[in-house]
Amino acid sequence: AIRLGLDALVFSPVAVCGYFTWRTLLEGKGPEGVLAKLQLKGQSALIASWSFWPVANIVNFGFVPLECRVLYNNALSLLWTGISHGIPSTD
């Protein structure tokens, strides 16, 4: 439970900010664009992350056999990548 809480409260905000920072910089929009993107989409992305990953991790650690956990997590990461790429495309 502690690991899941730390993941949601510490890692998720860092990952969401990192994602939007790099994506916006690669789009050539500069630091001002990063701040604008975070203000516009950061909160909704963080809420989506909090809705998706805690449930995924509970299932992973509670029900998925040890030898299948990496595959399960990789499959969900692929799904999450699709979800997170849809967030910025709604400009």
ABEGO torsion letter per residue (X at the ends): XAAAAAAAAAAAAAAAAAAAAAAAAAAGAEAAAAAAAAAAAAAAAAAAAAAAAAAAAAAAAAABBAAAAAAAAAAAAAAAAAAAAAAAAAX
